[in-house]
Amino acid sequence: MGWNNNRYNNRYLKYDRKTARLSYLVCSLMFLAFSTVYLALFQRDLLEAVHLSMAKGNTEFKIVPATAVIIIILMIMKWGLNLLMRLRGKVHALAYLPSFMGLVALTGFGRDVYMGESYHAWWWMMPAATAVFVTVMTLIRVFGRTGNNSSEMIQTVMWNVTLMTAMSVATVCLGNTDRYFHNELRMESLMAKGNNEEVMRVAGKSLRTTRTMTALRMMAMTKMGKAGEEVFRYPQYYNVEGMFFDEDSTKTLRYTNDSIYCMLGGVPKYGESRMEYLKRMAGEKDSCGYAKTYYLTGLMLDKDLEGFANALKRYGIKGDSLQRYQKEAALMYKAMNPKWKYEIEDKDSVFHMARKRYLERKTERYKSEYEERNIMRREFGDTFWWYYDYQE
């Protein structure tokens, strides 16, 4: 009889250890997989911003070692805290709760990420909640009970999988998952590295245009020398103001209007409007031509064709040097003012034919202004002409 009991106990311990090892392995793999994807893919740009804010740009950010270091620290934290809590069996996954809170604390930043006093609730909630959780679990000494058959082993593993999944979903919900905010961070990072073409690709993939994104696009296009070729390929909802960042520091990130003023070579005078400032800068020493580009683009965004025509004459800009949207604006003004003596180079008559087709479509009958606006937008939404006639 004693021999049978010993055999039963050995068999129980065998399954107990096997279940524990399987639960530990599954939980570890799930945490490693989730945290790697979450940090390296979904939160890469935010982590870089946090690193830049803390390191003040003194060290280079690398996502692979950064992700590895964070995960190792969180795994060590889980192992160390579980020595006190001893969470086993069906509730072993709860030992990862402080580590998940650590992920939220690292990725819960908003637009204050670059501010010196930047902090958010999780910076104090995470250690406080961890201390309470560990204390309670240590006092209660929750031990999960494992059985001696394969069905209870599967049940134990499934409980842990469910808990890990729930904590992963909660982490995603509590972290900053605003993709437009992440796109802005990505654009700023690329611009700081001089990769303006990638900046434009990120802008093109974004489903919505923010003011910060619009200003970053304008900076990138200007540095590439393609503002007159690209500006109306993208939505322009902010008129001239869209070329500049918001004055409210809580709505900007790394780049601000000071970045634009530095690029253009001067700051506005007291009481000077955007266009007055750009006109003055374009008239002063503008070796890179950035100020003239901003001024001409601003005139188009302001729908000031008279001022645009005068600027072309003032700066001696020839018709054969005009970029696409500048040429569209010039053609439109010349159609309005046939006596305007300005030669526009168009050997293949591409723009003339496009303008003719636009006018023909515009004179067709539509059920409503809304229908006309949308139909014209589908065919001519990437032209200056549509912006001039329909953009509010």
Helices and strands as residue ranges (DSSP letters): H 2-37, I 38-42, H 44-55, H 63-85, G 89-96, H 97-107, H 122-140, H 150-174, H 179-192, H 196-205, H 211-224, H 227-230, G 231-233, G 239-243, G 249-251, H 257-264, H 274-283, H 290-301, H 305-314, G 319-321, H 324-336, H 350-362, H 369-380, H 384-390
